[in-house]
């Protein structure tokens, strides 16, 4: 996987800097993920309302996931306050099903010390692609979806997006106001300001600076 493939959008309105990974458009509502089992604390989008959500889709036998996607998601988890940003892993298997068993995945998550909850994407009864992968239209793994405080998809990144660009995009979303009706999450931007394997269907603090 030599270059990241992602959807580019215009800069966030009113920002003096460009964050090309984040779309200014409101974006579609993020579908609920369909998970058959969890490693770590089970969670839902509703429970994370008011926070920026980083959904990381991966496969344990995907080289790009092992070398880039999983470590990047762990750095994101370590770099942002839990009241502002939640990282959720999604093990979404569309190949080599027999090798990627729950027992193997448990060993993988332990070996790589994955610190965030990971759900196993539920298989689909209508095709080879698992359910959440199909709902989100993932192009493959690793994929990173950024969901804003109001539950809208603002970026859909496939491949190897740069740490600095992803960190800036998340910080921009953290700095945006959330839905005042949501009870969870913090609207304090803190230090932020405003300034693979392809599917066939289509900080520590400071490490992201």
Secondary structure by P-SEA (a helix, b strand, c coil): ccccbbbbbccccccccccccccccccccccccccccccccccccccccccbbbbbbbbcccccccccaaaaaaaaaaccccccbbbbbbbccccccccccaaaaaaaaaaacccbbbbccbbbccccccaaaaaaccccccbbbbbcccccccccccccccaaaaaaaaaaaaacccccccccccccccccccccccccccccccccc
